[in-house]
Amino acid sequence: MGKTYLEQHPEYIDCSVFYEDNRLVVRSDEEALSIQRDADADIDLSWRCDCISFGLTYSLWEMAKRYGIISSLKAAFGEDGIELLRLGIYELCSHAMAMHNYEDWLSMYYLPDAQPLSSQKISRLLATVTQEKIDNYFKLRHSRLTELHQQRKEYAHKKGQYVPPMMMAMDSTSISTYSKSIDDAAFGHAKQDDFLKQVNLTLCVDYESGDVCYAYESEGSVNDMTIFPDIIMRMRNIGMDLSDILVVTDRGYSSVMNIQKQINVQIKFLTGVKLTEDAVKAKIDRYKESLSNPVFMNGALGVYARTGEVEKWSSTCDGYTIDHDVYLHLYHSGTLGEQENVNFMRDVQRLLDIQNNKLKIDRNLWQRYSKYLEQDKKTKTWYLKADAVEKACRYNGYFALRTNEISNQFDALVIYRERNIVEVAFKQFKVLNGGERLYATGSTYKGKIFIKSFTNFRTILTSLYHKGLTLF
């Protein structure tokens, strides 16, 4: 019954009401339970095999129940949310078989109260998934995670312990598609299948629980750096509280504009820094001696590190200028540097051999590395341009992180490395869930992406494993 109807007829609130003989009848809880049992007994199970697989699907269902996923889905999508969960578990357990095989698969696997769905019903269900409903779902997930984090902080505070901000890793991936009806499909910078259009998917994963706390699909031609401010503002606009969250991103999101944006809206951040910034390279040059000195090395992490001068950033609020301290942590890994040198020189020398032996030109190799070669005009022999090669390898093994929250350079690196939790989510999405390519129409693709996103149970299990915990 709708909210308005119950306001007009409060006698039906918290009652078991049945429609019988063209009238509403109130039944006791015992009567309602008996009627439900009789109805269940009449359910046709002739479509189900005599022997069904139970363990994996039951475990995933219980995980969804324990982590509040079921309640969030019902709140955002109604009863359709439960059907979406069933389809999500099917996608995961069947290794992304086509949706029209759901009926056949269901006959051999257990899912509570599940009934077969035709391809037409599945398409209609997926078409009801909109970005607004997705936002409502993830707002509920985020609220649950922040509430749990606040409880941990209060408990630790009573013991005089410090709890860092809730940490959220953000990253994007591209999904190739053959569809011509998806408006957001566009040619981008795909590492593979560059002949196909693509859409981009951004996932935000909670460090503590491994739960996906936000997902956003966007046009395939837009890069991470450009889409980042829009995602942050969308999360804020739908009511997600980001005040006590540390947003961790890689170098793909790094830009002066994005740093300033996070400072303006008072977001705590930790981000990788591209070494294209002249100021960052200048600081590395200044501290190069320290970044090769064992005194500045952390043996467990295997890197040298130190913090450059604290950067001064500012924001304006209500006509007042506020100063902010931002730490620029500098790092050097000799092992990483050697590997980057080897990889670089292997490709350059491969191109050199191609040119001198007059072999078929590799166009991609030529575009990337031709500036490091030079040809003798008399002998027509190709050789390395020493200055260009040395300049290209000068900062190999060096990297930097920028943050307005973590003052210790090694603590920042540990947290940054743990952002791999979002890579685990993408591995499940693309490898286990078959999300490498998107087979969907313009009306159903958001639904397909959504069910692959919120059923990232692998990240939850990974988080539990690293804490030495188990699910049950």
TORMARGU-273497 format. One line per field, with one value per residue (C-alpha): residue in three letters; x, y, z. Coordinates in nm, 3 decimals, padded with zeros to 5 digits, always signed. Layout:
mimar: c(ALA | ...) $
east: c(X | ...) $
north: c(Y | ...) $
up: c(Z | ...) $
end
This chain:
mimar: c(MET | GLY | LYS | THR | TYR | LEU | GLU | GLN | HIS | PRO | GLU | TYR | ILE | ASP | CYS | SER | VAL | PHE | TYR | GLU | ASP | ASN | ARG | LEU | VAL | VAL | ARG | SER | ASP | GLU | GLU | ALA | LEU | SER | ILE | GLN | ARG | ASP | ALA | ASP | ALA | ASP | ILE | ASP | LEU | SER | TRP | ARG | CYS | ASP | CYS | ILE | SER | PHE | GLY | LEU | THR | TYR | SER | LEU | TRP | GLU | MET | ALA | LYS | ARG | TYR | GLY | ILE | ILE | SER | SER | LEU | LYS | ALA | ALA | PHE | GLY | GLU | ASP | GLY | ILE | GLU | LEU | LEU | ARG | LEU | GLY | ILE | TYR | GLU | LEU | CYS | SER | HIS | ALA | MET | ALA | MET | HIS | ASN | TYR | GLU | ASP | TRP | LEU | SER | MET | TYR | TYR | LEU | PRO | ASP | ALA | GLN | PRO | LEU | SER | SER | GLN | LYS | ILE | SER | ARG | LEU | LEU | ALA | THR | VAL | THR | GLN | GLU | LYS | ILE | ASP | ASN | TYR | PHE | LYS | LEU | ARG | HIS | SER | ARG | LEU | THR | GLU | LEU | HIS | GLN | GLN | ARG | LYS | GLU | TYR | ALA | HIS | LYS | LYS | GLY | GLN | TYR | VAL | PRO | PRO | MET | MET | MET | ALA | MET | ASP | SER | THR | SER | ILE | SER | THR | TYR | SER | LYS | SER | ILE | ASP | ASP | ALA | ALA | PHE | GLY | HIS | ALA | LYS | GLN | ASP | ASP | PHE | LEU | LYS | GLN | VAL | ASN | LEU | THR | LEU | CYS | VAL | ASP | TYR | GLU | SER | GLY | ASP | VAL | CYS | TYR | ALA | TYR | GLU | SER | GLU | GLY | SER | VAL | ASN | ASP | MET | THR | ILE | PHE | PRO | ASP | ILE | ILE | MET | ARG | MET | ARG | ASN | ILE | GLY | MET | ASP | LEU | SER | ASP | ILE | LEU | VAL | VAL | THR | ASP | ARG | GLY | TYR | SER | SER | VAL | MET | ASN | ILE | GLN | LYS | GLN | ILE | ASN | VAL | GLN | ILE | LYS | PHE | LEU | THR | GLY | VAL | LYS | LEU | THR | GLU | ASP | ALA | VAL | LYS | ALA | LYS | ILE | ASP | ARG | TYR | LYS | GLU | SER | LEU | SER | ASN | PRO | VAL | PHE | MET | ASN | GLY | ALA | LEU | GLY | VAL | TYR | ALA | ARG | THR | GLY | GLU | VAL | GLU | LYS | TRP | SER | SER | THR | CYS | ASP | GLY | TYR | THR | ILE | ASP | HIS | ASP | VAL | TYR | LEU | HIS | LEU | TYR | HIS | SER | GLY | THR | LEU | GLY | GLU | GLN | GLU | ASN | VAL | ASN | PHE | MET | ARG | ASP | VAL | GLN | ARG | LEU | LEU | ASP | ILE | GLN | ASN | ASN | LYS | LEU | LYS | ILE | ASP | ARG | ASN | LEU | TRP | GLN | ARG | TYR | SER | LYS | TYR | LEU | GLU | GLN | ASP | LYS | LYS | THR | LYS | THR | TRP | TYR | LEU | LYS | ALA | ASP | ALA | VAL | GLU | LYS | ALA | CYS | ARG | TYR | ASN | GLY | TYR | PHE | ALA | LEU | ARG | THR | ASN | GLU | ILE | SER | ASN | GLN | PHE | ASP | ALA | LEU | VAL | ILE | TYR | ARG | GLU | ARG | ASN | ILE | VAL | GLU | VAL | ALA | PHE | LYS | GLN | PHE | LYS | VAL | LEU | ASN | GLY | GLY | GLU | ARG | LEU | TYR | ALA | THR | GLY | SER | THR | TYR | LYS | GLY | LYS | ILE | PHE | ILE | LYS | SER | PHE | THR | ASN | PHE | ARG | THR | ILE | LEU | THR | SER | LEU | TYR | HIS | LYS | GLY | LEU | THR | LEU | PHE) $
east: c(+00.000 | +00.121 | +00.224 | -00.066 | -00.324 | -00.189 | -00.207 | -00.575 | -00.636 | -00.406 | -00.598 | -00.398 | -00.052 | +00.162 | -00.113 | -00.122 | -00.386 | -00.530 | -00.760 | -01.041 | -01.382 | -01.335 | -01.257 | -00.960 | -00.929 | -00.694 | -00.539 | -00.340 | +00.030 | -00.037 | -00.303 | -00.079 | +00.207 | -00.024 | -00.152 | +00.207 | +00.303 | +00.006 | +00.101 | +00.462 | +00.343 | +00.165 | +00.479 | +00.568 | +00.918 | +00.894 | +01.152 | +01.419 | +01.662 | +01.642 | +01.995 | +02.101 | +02.426 | +02.388 | +02.715 | +02.850 | +02.521 | +02.405 | +02.733 | +02.704 | +02.341 | +02.431 | +02.720 | +02.480 | +02.247 | +02.521 | +02.669 | +02.331 | +02.340 | +01.994 | +01.835 | +02.002 | +01.882 | +01.524 | +01.529 | +01.658 | +01.479 | +01.197 | +01.145 | +01.326 | +01.642 | +01.624 | +01.591 | +01.895 | +02.092 | +01.994 | +02.112 | +02.434 | +02.508 | +02.425 | +02.673 | +02.943 | +02.887 | +02.827 | +03.137 | +02.926 | +02.712 | +02.454 | +02.145 | +01.913 | +02.079 | +01.961 | +01.663 | +01.878 | +02.140 | +01.881 | +01.745 | +02.079 | +02.165 | +02.000 | +01.880 | +01.615 | +01.260 | +01.392 | +01.175 | +01.285 | +01.290 | +01.254 | +01.490 | +01.212 | +01.154 | +01.527 | +01.554 | +01.260 | +01.417 | +01.756 | +01.587 | +01.445 | +01.798 | +01.879 | +02.173 | +01.939 | +01.847 | +02.211 | +02.300 | +02.031 | +02.170 | +02.529 | +02.422 | +02.277 | +02.596 | +02.808 | +02.590 | +02.629 | +03.007 | +03.045 | +02.824 | +03.042 | +03.354 | +03.210 | +03.142 | +03.504 | +03.625 | +03.409 | +03.526 | +03.891 | +03.845 | +03.734 | +04.063 | +04.266 | +04.353 | +04.366 | +04.162 | +04.254 | +03.984 | +03.775 | +03.983 | +03.832 | +04.024 | +03.898 | +03.989 | +03.838 | +03.844 | +03.715 | +03.466 | +03.454 | +03.120 | +02.982 | +02.655 | +02.548 | +02.260 | +02.460 | +02.484 | +02.795 | +02.989 | +03.278 | +03.629 | +03.882 | +04.235 | +04.180 | +04.489 | +04.322 | +04.028 | +04.094 | +03.873 | +03.569 | +03.387 | +03.391 | +03.226 | +03.414 | +03.333 | +03.460 | +03.452 | +03.508 | +03.606 | +03.619 | +03.956 | +03.813 | +03.536 | +03.627 | +03.271 | +03.205 | +03.062 | +03.008 | +03.002 | +02.962 | +02.942 | +03.058 | +03.142 | +03.430 | +03.629 | +03.664 | +03.983 | +04.016 | +04.156 | +03.862 | +03.584 | +03.719 | +03.565 | +03.226 | +03.230 | +03.325 | +03.051 | +02.794 | +02.878 | +02.835 | +02.516 | +02.339 | +02.416 | +02.727 | +02.926 | +03.292 | +03.413 | +03.597 | +03.708 | +04.055 | +04.018 | +04.310 | +04.376 | +04.660 | +04.852 | +04.577 | +04.370 | +04.657 | +04.635 | +04.671 | +04.305 | +04.189 | +04.407 | +04.260 | +03.907 | +03.950 | +04.095 | +03.806 | +03.543 | +03.749 | +03.821 | +04.114 | +04.319 | +04.622 | +04.713 | +04.998 | +05.176 | +05.284 | +05.649 | +05.557 | +05.533 | +05.852 | +05.825 | +05.817 | +06.118 | +06.304 | +06.247 | +06.361 | +06.680 | +06.727 | +06.692 | +06.848 | +07.139 | +06.905 | +06.693 | +06.993 | +07.110 | +07.035 | +06.948 | +06.634 | +06.541 | +06.268 | +06.399 | +06.059 | +05.914 | +06.232 | +06.231 | +06.408 | +06.178 | +06.164 | +05.922 | +05.998 | +05.895 | +05.529 | +05.336 | +05.106 | +04.768 | +04.473 | +04.097 | +03.837 | +03.518 | +03.268 | +03.525 | +03.797 | +04.119 | +04.218 | +04.568 | +04.618 | +04.930 | +04.989 | +05.268 | +05.469 | +05.638 | +05.925 | +06.036 | +06.309 | +06.320 | +06.641 | +06.474 | +06.189 | +06.433 | +06.638 | +06.328 | +06.200 | +06.542 | +06.544 | +06.192 | +06.270 | +06.599 | +06.454 | +06.195 | +06.436 | +06.696 | +06.428 | +06.334 | +06.703 | +06.745 | +06.435 | +06.568 | +06.923 | +06.805 | +06.537 | +06.261 | +05.889 | +05.827 | +05.620 | +05.411 | +05.338 | +05.704 | +05.812 | +05.567 | +05.684 | +06.061 | +06.175 | +06.284 | +06.557 | +06.717 | +06.918 | +07.043 | +07.389 | +07.336 | +07.640 | +07.627 | +07.248 | +07.312 | +07.078 | +07.218 | +07.100 | +07.072 | +07.260 | +07.132 | +06.768 | +06.797 | +06.965 | +06.698 | +06.418 | +06.561 | +06.661 | +06.363 | +06.307 | +06.250 | +06.134 | +05.774 | +05.580 | +05.262 | +05.067 | +04.837 | +04.678 | +04.632 | +04.934 | +05.256 | +05.474 | +05.606 | +05.621 | +05.271 | +05.145 | +05.316 | +05.165 | +04.815 | +04.875 | +04.989 | +04.678 | +04.465 | +04.519 | +04.180 | +04.014 | +04.225 | +04.086 | +03.737 | +03.825 | +03.978 | +03.650 | +03.453 | +03.656 | +03.796 | +03.554 | +03.240 | +03.322 | +03.311 | +03.588 | +03.325 | +02.972 | +02.698 | +02.391 | +02.158 | +02.118 | +01.824 | +01.984 | +02.357 | +02.336 | +02.159 | +02.424 | +02.709 | +02.534 | +02.485 | +02.850 | +02.955 | +02.762 | +02.834 | +03.209 | +03.218 | +03.582 | +03.696 | +03.509 | +03.672 | +04.015 | +03.972 | +03.874 | +04.169 | +04.423 | +04.281 | +04.299 | +03.920 | +03.659 | +03.310 | +03.125) $
north: c(+00.000 | +00.346 | +00.607 | +00.839 | +00.559 | +00.455 | +00.816 | +00.819 | +00.468 | +00.431 | +00.121 | -00.083 | +00.026 | -00.272 | -00.518 | -00.821 | -00.716 | -00.945 | -00.868 | -01.124 | -01.120 | -00.758 | -00.630 | -00.580 | -00.832 | -00.803 | -01.135 | -01.226 | -01.300 | -01.672 | -01.670 | -01.473 | -01.720 | -02.017 | -01.860 | -01.796 | -02.158 | -02.284 | -02.054 | -02.174 | -02.533 | -02.455 | -02.317 | -02.515 | -02.658 | -02.894 | -02.684 | -02.760 | -03.050 | -03.327 | -03.244 | -02.878 | -02.711 | -02.524 | -02.414 | -02.122 | -01.950 | -01.987 | -01.836 | -01.538 | -01.483 | -01.491 | -01.251 | -01.009 | -01.038 | -00.994 | -00.687 | -00.518 | -00.544 | -00.701 | -00.431 | -00.156 | -00.312 | -00.340 | +00.021 | +00.151 | -00.083 | -00.245 | -00.615 | -00.573 | -00.531 | -00.893 | -01.008 | -00.795 | -00.967 | -01.307 | -01.201 | -01.067 | -01.397 | -01.577 | -01.357 | -01.430 | -01.805 | -01.877 | -01.681 | -01.437 | -01.673 | -01.496 | -01.373 | -01.596 | -01.898 | -01.787 | -02.024 | -02.327 | -02.231 | -02.169 | -02.521 | -02.653 | -02.395 | -02.279 | -01.921 | -01.844 | -01.814 | -01.777 | -01.841 | -01.865 | -01.541 | -01.519 | -01.306 | -01.050 | -01.017 | -00.981 | -00.708 | -00.520 | -00.554 | -00.423 | -00.133 | -00.007 | +00.059 | +00.430 | +00.634 | +00.794 | +00.453 | +00.349 | +00.667 | +00.593 | +00.244 | +00.358 | +00.643 | +00.378 | +00.171 | +00.476 | +00.575 | +00.227 | +00.235 | +00.582 | +00.478 | +00.173 | +00.389 | +00.637 | +00.353 | +00.239 | +00.593 | +00.631 | +00.297 | +00.385 | +00.731 | +00.577 | +00.384 | +00.689 | +00.547 | +00.727 | +00.607 | +00.750 | +00.876 | +00.626 | +00.546 | +00.508 | +00.399 | +00.538 | +00.419 | +00.381 | +00.123 | +00.111 | -00.146 | -00.215 | -00.259 | -00.348 | -00.168 | +00.121 | +00.227 | +00.328 | +00.707 | +00.713 | +00.471 | +00.654 | +00.588 | +00.644 | +00.537 | +00.165 | -00.051 | -00.325 | -00.346 | +00.013 | -00.049 | -00.066 | +00.212 | +00.205 | +00.331 | +00.412 | +00.276 | +00.437 | +00.236 | +00.363 | +00.087 | +00.111 | +00.000 | -00.140 | -00.361 | -00.402 | -00.296 | -00.095 | +00.228 | +00.412 | +00.333 | +00.572 | +00.506 | +00.780 | +00.849 | +00.644 | +00.934 | +01.121 | +01.052 | +01.004 | +01.349 | +01.520 | +01.309 | +01.326 | +01.664 | +01.558 | +01.235 | +01.415 | +01.674 | +01.407 | +01.215 | +01.531 | +01.634 | +01.305 | +01.351 | +01.138 | +01.273 | +01.300 | +01.509 | +01.223 | +01.026 | +01.001 | +00.971 | +00.775 | +00.799 | +00.716 | +00.945 | +00.926 | +01.167 | +01.399 | +01.763 | +02.097 | +02.168 | +01.845 | +01.910 | +02.260 | +02.123 | +01.883 | +02.158 | +02.390 | +02.134 | +02.027 | +01.669 | +01.475 | +01.323 | +01.112 | +01.101 | +00.993 | +01.278 | +01.283 | +01.375 | +01.614 | +01.895 | +02.100 | +02.189 | +01.822 | +01.737 | +02.033 | +01.900 | +01.553 | +01.708 | +01.899 | +01.589 | +01.332 | +01.272 | +01.202 | +00.975 | +00.745 | +00.764 | +00.452 | +00.682 | +00.776 | +00.417 | +00.200 | -00.153 | -00.319 | -00.108 | -00.116 | +00.256 | +00.577 | +00.862 | +01.210 | +01.497 | +01.813 | +02.148 | +02.164 | +02.323 | +02.615 | +02.604 | +02.831 | +02.835 | +03.109 | +03.073 | +03.354 | +03.609 | +03.475 | +03.315 | +03.000 | +02.853 | +02.476 | +02.264 | +01.996 | +01.741 | +01.640 | +01.307 | +01.203 | +00.842 | +00.647 | +00.273 | +00.143 | -00.185 | -00.004 | +00.229 | -00.059 | -00.236 | +00.082 | +00.133 | -00.226 | -00.198 | +00.135 | +00.028 | -00.305 | -00.122 | +00.146 | -00.109 | -00.321 | -00.021 | +00.042 | -00.315 | -00.279 | +00.038 | -00.089 | -00.422 | -00.256 | -00.468 | -00.388 | -00.081 | -00.119 | +00.199 | +00.216 | +00.157 | +00.427 | +00.683 | +00.624 | +00.588 | +00.743 | +01.062 | +00.862 | +00.757 | +00.946 | +00.852 | +00.922 | +01.107 | +00.949 | +00.587 | +00.580 | +00.393 | +00.450 | +00.503 | +00.612 | +00.980 | +00.966 | +01.294 | +01.208 | +00.859 | +00.991 | +01.257 | +01.002 | +00.774 | +01.049 | +01.007 | +00.634 | +00.483 | +00.813 | +00.890 | +01.126 | +01.143 | +01.452 | +01.463 | +01.710 | +01.450 | +01.220 | +01.389 | +01.075 | +00.972 | +00.598 | +00.588 | +00.758 | +00.498 | +00.206 | +00.351 | +00.425 | +00.071 | -00.068 | +00.105 | -00.220 | -00.318 | -00.137 | -00.337 | -00.653 | -00.518 | -00.458 | -00.805 | -00.961 | -00.728 | -00.797 | -01.146 | -01.334 | -01.142 | -01.123 | -00.743 | -00.711 | -00.641 | -00.515 | -00.700 | -00.486 | -00.232 | +00.133 | +00.052 | -00.232 | -00.155 | +00.045 | -00.248 | -00.495 | -00.275 | -00.221 | -00.588 | -00.654 | -00.365 | -00.424 | -00.800 | -00.746 | -00.995 | -01.072 | -00.738 | -00.810 | -01.152 | -01.004 | -00.743 | -01.013 | -01.230 | -00.952 | -00.900 | -01.272 | -01.294 | -01.521 | -01.452 | -01.711) $
up: c(+00.000 | -00.086 | +00.169 | +00.084 | +00.112 | +00.455 | +00.573 | +00.479 | +00.623 | +00.927 | +01.042 | +00.789 | +00.912 | +01.026 | +00.936 | +00.708 | +00.456 | +00.185 | -00.109 | -00.095 | -00.265 | -00.382 | -00.031 | +00.200 | +00.483 | +00.782 | +00.888 | +01.195 | +01.161 | +01.207 | +00.936 | +00.699 | +00.753 | +00.688 | +00.366 | +00.254 | +00.323 | +00.123 | -00.164 | -00.156 | -00.168 | -00.495 | -00.664 | -00.977 | -00.949 | -01.243 | -01.429 | -01.167 | -01.192 | -00.931 | -00.812 | -00.777 | -00.676 | -00.349 | -00.186 | -00.391 | -00.467 | -00.106 | +00.021 | -00.212 | -00.113 | +00.257 | +00.191 | +00.022 | +00.320 | +00.581 | +00.412 | +00.369 | -00.010 | -00.023 | +00.192 | -00.016 | -00.341 | -00.213 | -00.094 | -00.429 | -00.674 | -00.480 | -00.546 | -00.879 | -00.671 | -00.555 | -00.916 | -01.008 | -00.733 | -00.873 | -01.218 | -01.068 | -00.895 | -01.220 | -01.411 | -01.155 | -01.115 | -01.482 | -01.589 | -01.790 | -01.994 | -02.208 | -02.025 | -02.229 | -02.062 | -01.716 | -01.716 | -01.798 | -01.539 | -01.268 | -01.309 | -01.179 | -00.908 | -00.588 | -00.541 | -00.276 | -00.414 | -00.769 | -01.072 | -01.437 | -01.636 | -02.011 | -02.218 | -02.266 | -01.890 | -01.826 | -02.089 | -01.936 | -01.590 | -01.705 | -01.886 | -01.552 | -01.421 | -01.446 | -01.318 | -01.062 | -00.916 | -00.924 | -00.734 | -00.474 | -00.423 | -00.379 | -00.153 | +00.079 | +00.055 | +00.129 | +00.427 | +00.572 | +00.531 | +00.686 | +00.979 | +01.045 | +01.017 | +01.268 | +01.511 | +01.481 | +01.546 | +01.855 | +01.992 | +01.927 | +02.078 | +02.406 | +02.412 | +02.316 | +01.974 | +01.640 | +01.346 | +01.003 | +00.765 | +00.572 | +00.263 | -00.083 | -00.394 | -00.725 | -01.072 | -01.419 | -01.694 | -02.050 | -02.178 | -02.550 | -02.724 | -03.065 | -02.990 | -03.211 | -02.985 | -02.674 | -02.670 | -02.448 | -02.670 | -02.837 | -02.963 | -02.687 | -02.598 | -02.552 | -02.500 | -02.700 | -02.940 | -03.046 | -03.349 | -03.117 | -02.941 | -02.563 | -02.248 | -01.930 | -01.586 | -01.266 | -00.944 | -00.589 | -00.344 | +00.035 | +00.176 | +00.499 | +00.363 | -00.004 | -00.090 | -00.405 | -00.268 | -00.597 | -00.970 | -01.260 | -01.633 | -01.870 | -02.234 | -02.368 | -02.516 | -02.184 | -01.988 | -01.612 | -01.548 | -01.715 | -01.561 | -01.204 | -01.101 | -01.239 | -01.035 | -00.714 | -00.762 | -00.849 | -00.532 | -00.327 | -00.507 | -00.434 | -00.064 | -00.009 | +00.287 | +00.180 | +00.474 | +00.649 | +00.343 | +00.197 | -00.181 | -00.329 | -00.703 | -00.940 | -01.175 | -01.436 | -01.228 | -01.145 | -01.250 | -01.077 | -01.148 | -00.980 | -00.675 | -00.647 | -00.690 | -00.398 | -00.182 | -00.268 | -00.160 | +00.144 | +00.041 | +00.185 | -00.096 | -00.181 | -00.547 | -00.770 | -00.946 | -01.309 | -01.352 | -01.631 | -01.374 | -01.391 | -01.022 | -00.923 | -01.142 | -00.993 | -00.640 | -00.741 | -00.882 | -00.556 | -00.337 | -00.572 | -00.337 | -00.045 | -00.264 | -00.309 | +00.052 | +00.266 | +00.556 | +00.364 | +00.272 | +00.419 | +00.386 | +00.421 | +00.138 | -00.068 | -00.158 | -00.073 | +00.022 | +00.164 | +00.168 | -00.021 | +00.118 | +00.221 | -00.064 | +00.008 | -00.163 | -00.099 | -00.142 | -00.116 | +00.088 | +00.150 | +00.042 | +00.275 | +00.155 | +00.343 | +00.325 | +00.303 | +00.355 | +00.092 | +00.122 | -00.185 | -00.107 | -00.335 | -00.391 | -00.567 | -00.633 | -00.786 | -00.882 | -01.054 | -01.230 | -01.369 | -01.496 | -01.663 | -01.827 | -01.954 | -02.096 | -02.261 | -02.416 | -02.534 | -02.744 | -02.867 | -02.972 | -03.136 | -03.351 | -03.419 | -03.549 | -03.768 | -03.924 | -03.984 | -04.125 | -04.338 | -04.193 | -04.198 | -03.986 | -03.668 | -03.685 | -03.310 | -03.226 | -03.470 | -03.330 | -02.974 | -03.015 | -03.344 | -03.164 | -02.991 | -03.320 | -03.577 | -03.924 | -04.060 | -04.388 | -04.554 | -04.442 | -04.393 | -04.067 | -03.774 | -03.424 | -03.079 | -02.992 | -02.662 | -02.518 | -02.595 | -02.445 | -02.131 | -02.091 | -02.137 | -01.865 | -01.625 | -01.392 | -01.430 | -01.086 | -00.940 | -00.850 | -00.627 | -00.421 | -00.322 | -00.018 | +00.219 | +00.494 | +00.547 | +00.656 | +00.673 | +00.332 | +00.409 | +00.559 | +00.243 | +00.023 | +00.217 | +00.176 | -00.191 | -00.262 | -00.093 | -00.355 | -00.545 | -00.395 | -00.686 | -00.932 | -00.771 | -00.842 | -01.207 | -01.234 | -01.123 | -01.348 | -01.661 | -01.614 | -01.390 | -01.484 | -01.853 | -01.865 | -02.122 | -02.387 | -02.347 | -02.532 | -02.472 | -02.627 | -02.538 | -02.309 | -02.113 | -02.090 | -01.765 | -01.602 | -01.722 | -01.599 | -01.267 | -01.183 | -01.267 | -01.041 | -00.720 | -00.717 | -00.676 | -00.389 | -00.467 | -00.321 | +00.003 | +00.032 | -00.050 | +00.224 | +00.476 | +00.371 | +00.429 | +00.779 | +00.856 | +00.883 | +00.728 | +00.605 | +00.818) $
end
